[in-house]
Amino acid sequence: MSTTTVLGVEGEERNDLSKEESRQVRRRSLRLLGSLLHPLRMRLLLTAIVVVVSTAAQVAGPALIAFGIDNGLPALLKQDWLPLAAAGVAYLFTGVIGAALIAWYTVLSARISQAILLDLRKRVFLHTQKLSLEFHESYTSGRIISRQTSDLDSIRELLDSGINQLVQGFLYMLFIAVALFSIDGVSGLVLLGSLVPLYFLTRWFQKRSQALFRISRVASAKVIVHFVETMTGIRAVKAFRKEKRNEKEFGGLVEEYRDVNARVIQLFGIFDPGLVMIGNVTVGVVLLVGGFRVADGALPIGVLLAVLLYTRRFFDPMEEMAMFYNSYQSAAAALEKISGVLEEEPSVPDPVKPVDLWSAEGHVRFDGVTFAYKKDRVILPEFTLDIPAGQTVALVGSTGAGKSTLAKLISRFYDPSEGRVTLDGVDLRDLHPKDLRRAIVMVTQEAYLFSGSVADNIALGKPDASREEIVRAAKAVGAHEFVEGLPDGYDTDVNKRGGRVSAGQRQLISFARAFLADPAVLILDEATSSLDIPSERLVQEALQTLLSDRTAVIIAHRLSTVAIADRVLVMEHGRVVEDGTPDDLIAGTGRFAQLHAAWRDSLV
């Protein structure tokens, strides 16, 4: 497993990352963020200009009030109303312009955030779909769902409100500080002095909240994962009466999540009042110092009013910016996890120079193949096998003998650790993906039906198939009769209550898919295990048609399915221990003969 995998999958929800690992994670997140922002750079520039102008317009208000009081009122006493009117019109104009530009900024920033989220959602979906089976077998479904739901929601919250709060708040405070120093340097120095306790309070909050927010994200992910896995495996939960244990486990996770959030709230319970206290003390000092200066005639009364307004407003964005830090920590942790998934590389990569195989015959060969899921667990040691085109081969053996692994290698869900698997002489690693998926189809024990009609699910084998072709495929595998009996026939929605189908019926639909796909190589991995005896007999007849003129590999524990094979391979510990026709092996004294005798006795 690569370094990326270790950091992206195993390390993403640990809180004990080393400094070097943390730096790598941050660099990875920044690369992702940069790639999301780069296409939007012109929009970002326009948005920046709008927010700067709108903030300047808002900050101009107190200065205009000071001008109106100190210049407009004395002039008005002399019957000169122009300065006061000019100040009033200017105040009204800046207010209208500021409001209009803020509205425009809100729209622009919302469009940018939605564009980023759209790009990110598509990337996560397309990339996880492209990743190899190895990733999906090690990365739980709950964690994948968490990436697309809670993690992306955290980023959405940051983009929709957090960034606005930060940008507007920072510019607002900057422009206020500039305006304050411009109209009264002494009050500006008082404000500057307040930044010292403000800095220490913010640093204290930052250090303690950073770890807590990361723990909160992990706790949230654990709750989601446990919930999804429980609901996904609800049949096992019911069958083994696991409700009480789940209640205890889930309760513990929820308690952990609550405790972390309580600690976060405690932090804000200290930080927010601290901000209010610093702001009030600063306003009080400005008023005290300014009041004495007004009394001495060193400061106009209008300027005092303006500096008080500026000082009060300076601290207004601080609480919102503190909430931004909350959103930022959650979004940063989420971005780290998402970037970890997007950094994953498929363990079964597409070929650099793919070889086209327009018309496959179905000749499959294993040349000195060694395969191990982990280095210390070899499944297939030095495996060599030749399956001629058009031959039906049955794989028989105990659980863990390597039968399903063999099927996954033929389907190229995995690549050999050593050696090669070829189709018509072409290494599967060099074969063009479209030709590989067209030539080789696997039907597994878990027949999955997607949302949509029965016809849509059968048409997965050939998306452009006509209704006549779909019906013909269903008839070929014996599914037509039960499909016609559904409420809306082939148009029945498989997810609606009246249109639900049994496990055996789902398997028949998957057979119809395979028949419609018409592959050169068909792999049946325990594909008849969900069928009852009458259905299995019906499918046995259909398999005669389905398997004719194509290479077939059948993995089955039911020896009745093996009877239709041309050749039987008995596997033990990743090796073929018996190889022959069903009749020859039954007549012998080997492992298959023993299995067949035990199966025959069970029917008596």
N, C-alpha and C positions, 0 to 999 in steps of 0.2 A: 504493500500500500504506500502511496506517495506521501510526501510531506504535506501536500495540499489536503489530502484526505484526512491526515491526522489532525491538522488544524481546523479544517472546515467541518468535519463530521464529529470526530471524537472530542476535539478540544473546544468546540464552540460553546459548550454549555458548562465548561469548567470555570471556576473562579480563581484557580491557582496557576494561571499562565505565567511563564517566565517573562522577563523584560524583553528578551529577543522575540519571543512568540507574540507578545503584545504589540511590538513594533511591526512585525510582519502582518498581523491582523489589521492594524491601523492603515498601513500602506495599501493593503488589499482593499479596504473599504474606501480609501481616498481614490484609488484607481477606478473603482466602480462609480463613485460619485462624479468624478471627472468625465467619465464616458457618458453619463446620463445628462450632464449639463452642457457638454460641448455642442451638440446640435441646436441648443437653445440660446446660444451666446448673444445673438442680436436681440432676442426678446428680453434677455436679462439686462442688456445695456439700456434699452428703452425703459424698462421697469425701474432701473436705478435712477435714471434721469427724472422720472415722474415722482418718485418718492423723495428725492432730494429737494425738488422745487416745492412739493406740497408741504414738506416739513418746514422749509424756510418760511413759507406763507403762514403756517400756524404759529411759529415762534415770533413773528413780527408783531403780534398783537400787543403785548405789554409795552414794548418800545413806543408804539403808536399812542397808547394810552398816556405814557409819560409825556410825550410831545404835546398831546392835547391839553393836559393839565398845566404843564409848566409854560407853554407858549400860547395855546389856544385860549385858555381862560383869561390871562392878562390882556390879550389882544381883544377879546370880546368885551371886556370892561371899557376899552377904548373904542367901542363900536366897530371893531374889525372882526367880523365873524369868519373870514376866510381860513385862517390857520386851524380853527376848531372844526370847521366843515371839512377841510382837507383831511384832517386826522380821522374824522368819522367815516368819510368815504373810503379812505385807504384801509381802515380797519374792516369795513364791510367787504371791500374788494378782496382783501387777503383771506377773509373768512370763507367767501364763496369759492375763490380759486382753490384754497386748501381743501375744502370739502369735495369739490369736483375732482381734483387730482387724486385724493384718497380713494374715491369711488373707482376711478380708472385704475389706480394701483391695485385695488382689491381684485378687480376683474383680471388684470394682467397676471398677477401672482397666482390666482386660482387656475388660469389656463396653463401656466408653467408647471404648477404642482400636478395637475391632472395629466399633462403630457409625460412628466417624469414617472408617475405611477403607472400609466398605461405601458410605457416602455419597460418598466421593471417587472410588472406582472407578466407580460409576454415573455420576457427573458427567462424568468423563473420557470414558467410553464414549459416553454419550448426546450430549455436546457435540461430540466429534470426528465422530460419525456425522452430526450436524446441519450441520457446517461444509460449505462449498461445495467443488466439485470443484477450484477454484483452490488451496485450502489443501492438499488431498491430493496434488496434482500437484507442489507445491513442497516439501512436508514429507515426507521419506523414510519409508518404512514401518518401517525399523529404529528411527528416532527415536520414532515413535508407540509401537512395541512397548516401547521403553525406558521411556516414560512409564508404561505399565501394568505393567511388571515391576520392573526394578531401582529405579526412582525410588519407586514405591509400597512396595517392600520396605524401602527406607531409612527411609521414614516409619513403616512398621510396626515396625521395630526400635526406633526412637525411642519410639514410643508403648508398646510392649510392655515394654521394659526401661529405656530411657534416662530417661523421665519419672519412673518409680518411683525410680531411683537419685538423680535430682536432688532431687525433693521430699523423699524420706526422708532423704537425706544432708544437705540444707540444714537441715531441721527438727531433725535429730539434733544437728548441730553447734551450732545456735542454742540448743537446750534445754540442751545440755551446758555451753555458755558461761555461760548464766544460772545453772545449778546450781552451777558452779564458783565464780562470783563470790558466790553466796549463802552457800556454806559456808566459803570462804576467799578474801578479796579479793586477797591477795598472790599466790597461785597463779594467780588470774584475770589479774593484771597480767602475769605471766610468759607466760601463754598469749597475751595480747593482743600482747605484744612479738613473738611468733613469727609473727604475721600479716603483719609487714612483709616479711621475706624470702619468705613464702608468696605475698604479693601480686605481688612482682616476678617470681617464678618463673612464676606463672600468667599474667601479662601477656605475658611472653616466649613462653610456649607458645602463647597465644592468637593473637598476631600472626603467628607463623610457620606455625601449623597452619591458619589460616583460608584462606590462599591455596593451601596444599597440598591441602586437602580438596576445594576447588573444582576444582583441576586433576585430582584423582583421579576425581571424578565425570565430568568431560569425557572423560578417558581411558577410563573404563569404558564410557561411552556409545558411543565410537568403536569399541571392540571389539565391542559388541553390534550396532551398525549394520553393520559390515563382515561379521560372521558371518551376519546375517539376509539381507543383500543377496547374499552369495555363495551361500547355500543357495536363496534365491528364484530366482536366475539361474543355477542349476547347469547347465542345458542349454547356456547360452552359455559357461560356464566350460569344460565338456567339449568343446564344438564348437571353441573357439578355443585349447584347450590352455593355459588361464590358471592352472593349478594352481600352477606354480612362482612366477609373479608374485604370486598370492594368498598363497602361503606366505611370501614375502618381506614383502609389505605387512602381513599379519596378524601376522607375527613382530615387525615393527617396532612395531606398535600394542601388542602384548602386552609387549614390552620397555619401552615407554614407561610402561605401566600399572604394571609391576613396579618400575621406578625410582622412580616417584612414591610407591608404597606403601613402598618401602625408606626413602625420606626421611621418611615419616610415622613409621615404626617407630623411626628414629633419634631423632626428637623425643621419643617416649615413652621411649626408652632414657636420655634425660637427665632428663625430667620425673619419671618414677616414682622413680628413686633419689633425686632431689632432695627429693621429698615424704617419703620414708623418713628421709632425713638430718635434715630439719627437725623431723620428729616425734620422732626419737630424742634429738636435742639438747634439745628442749623438755622431754621427760620427764626427762632427766638434770638439767637446771637445776631443775625442780620438786622432784625428789628431793633435790638438794643443799641448796637453800634450805629446803625443808620439814624435812629431817633436822636441820639446825642449830636450827631453831625447836622441833622436838620435844625436842631435847636441852636447850634452854633452858626447856622447859615452856610455851612460847607456843602450841603446836599439839598437839592430841590425836593419838594414833597412828592412831585410826580415820579421822580427817579426812584425815591424810596418805595413807592407803591409798585413800580415796575420790578425792582430787584426782589421785593417780597414775592410777587407773583412768579417771577422766574425761579426763585429758590424753591418755592412750593412745588412748582411744576417739574423741577429737575428730578424730584424723587418719585413722581407719579409712575413712570414706566418701570421702576425698579421691581415692583412686585410682579408685573407681567413678565419681565425678563427673568425673574426667578422661576416662574412657571415655564418659561421657555427652557430653562436648564433641565427641568423635569422631563419635558418632551424630548429635549436633545439627548439626554442620557438613554431614554427608552429607544429612541430612533437610532442612536449610534450602536447600541447593542444589537438591535434588529438588523441594521445594515451589515454588521460584522457577520451575523449568521447567514444572511442572504448572500453576501459576497463569498462566504465559504462554500455554499452550494454551487454558485456560479463558477467558482474556480475549479470545481471537480472536473476531472478529465475522464471520458469514457474508457473503461478498461478494455473495451472491444471497439477500437477506433475504426472509422471508415478508411478504406485504402487511399493512399496518396495518388496512385495511378491505377484506378479501377479497371478490371478486365470485364468486358461485356460477354455475356453468355445468353444470347437471344433464345436459343432453343436447347434446353437441357434434356439430356437423356436419363439422368438419375443414377449414374455410376458413382458410388460413395466409397472412399477409401481412407483408412487411418494408417498413416505411415509413422511408426515409431513414436506414437503419442504418449506423452506423460502429462498427467494433469493433477493439480493439487489446489484446493481452495485456499489452504494455508501451507506454508513450506513444510511444516512438520506433519502434514496430513495428506499423503498421496492417495488419490482415489484410483487413478489408472496408471499403473507402472508399466512402461514400455509396451504399449498396446498397439497391435497391428491387426487390421481387419479389412477385408475386401467384400463389398456388397455390390454385385453386378446390377446393372440397370434392369428394372422390371421385376426384381426379386422381392418377395415378401418375407421379412425376417422377424421372428419373434424373440424377444429377450426375456429370459426367465431367470430367476434367482432370488435369494433372500434380500430383505431390506438392507440397503447400504452396500449392495454388491457393485454398484456403479451403473445401473441401467439408465436411470434418469440423467446422470451426468453424461453418458454417451449420447443421449438424445439432445441435451443442451449443446453439446459440442457440434453435432450435426446441424443444429439450427443456428449455430454461432451466437448463442447467448453468452458463451464463454469462448476464449481461445485457449489452445493447448499451452501448457507450460513449456513443453518441448515437442518436436515433431510437427506434423501438419495433417489437417483433414482436408480432403479434396472432393470436389464435385466435377465429374467428367474431366479429371486431370488438373483442374484449376484450384489452387489453394483458396479456401474460403476467405482468408484474410485479404486476398487480392480481388475477390469477386465483387462486382458492383452491387451495392445494397439493394437496388431495385430488382436486379436479377436474382439475388439471393432470396429475397422475400417472395418473389414470384415462383421460384423453383422449389422452395422448401417450406412446408407448412406443418405446424405442430398443433395437435388437438390434445389438450390436457384434461386432467380429471376435473379441474375447476372451470366449468364452462361459464364464462361471464357474459351477461347480457347488458348492453349499454341502453341508455334512455332512448326511447323511440319504439317503433313498431317491430313486429316479428319480421316483416319483410326487410326493414332497414338493417336488422341484426344479421340476417342471412346474407344480405348484399355486402357485408364487410369483406367477404371473400372476393367480390368483384363489384366495386362501387358503381360501375356503369351498366350493371346487369338489368335486363328488362324484367317485367313481372313474370313473363312466361319462363324465363331462365330460372328465376327464383323458385317458382312453383315446381319446375322440373327437378331442381336440386332437392327440394323438400320431399318430393315423391321418391326420388332415388334412395333416400336414406330412411324412408318410412315415417317422415314427420308430417306429411300432408294431411293425414286424417285428423290428428289431434289439433293441428293449426286451424283447419276448417271448422272445428268444433268450438273454437274460441269466440268470444262475443262479437268481434269484428274481423274474424278470420286473420288474414295476413296483415291487416291494418290495426290489429289490437296492440295497444300500448302495453308493453311488458311490465311497466311500473305501476299501472293502475290496478286497483284491487281485483276487479273482475277479470283482469287479463294476466294475472300471475300464473307462472308455469312451474311445474315440479322440477326437481333436479334432473330426473331422467329426460324430461322434455327439453330442458335447457341443453342437455348433451346432444340430443337429436338435432337441435338447431345448430349447434357447433359443427356437427357432421355435415349438415347442409352447407354451411359456410365453406368447409374444406372441399366439398364436392364442386361447389361453384368456382372456387379458386383454381381448381384443376392443376395442382402442382406436379412436378416431376418426382418429388420425394415427399411422402406423407408419413408423419410420425404420430403415432397414437400412444400417449403416455397415460396408461390406466384410464383410457377414454371411455371404456364401457362399465367402469366400476359403479357408476350411479344408476345403471339401468336394472330394472327387474328382469326376471327370467323371460317373460313374453317379449318385452322390449328388446332384450339382448338378442333373442332369436331373430326378431325382425331386423335388427341392425346387422346381425351376422349375414343375413341374405343381402342386405344393402352393401355390406363391405365387399362382397364378391365383385360387385359392380364398381365400387369406389376404388378398390385396390388394383383392379385390372389395368395392365399396360402402364404401371408406374411402380417405382421403388417404394417399399413400405417398411417401416420399422415399428413393430408393435410391442409395447411393454404391457404385460398383463399378468395378474395373479390368477385370473380365471383361465384354467387350461382349456376351456371350451373355445375361447377366443384364439388360442394358439393353433387349434386344429386347421385353420385356414391358411397357415403359413407354409411357405415352401421350405423354410429352413428355421431351425431352432438353435439359439445360442444360450447355453446355461452359463451364467456368470457367478463367480464367487471372488470377493476381494479384488475387484477390478480386473479379473482375468477370465477368459473364456475357457471353461473346463470341459464343456461338451459342445459339439457342433455337428448337426446332421438334420435329416428330415424328421418330422414328428413320428412317423411310423418306425423308422430305424431306431430312434432313441427310446421309444416306448418298448420296443422288443429287446432292448439291452438291459443292463443291470445297474446303470449309472444313476446319477442324481435325478435326471428328468423322469426316468422310469419309476423311481420311488415317489416323486411328486405326483405323477399320473396315477399310480396305484392308490395313493392316499386320497386323491380327489375322487376316483371312481368309487372307493369304499364309502366316501361321505355321501354319495348319491343313493346308496342302498337304504 
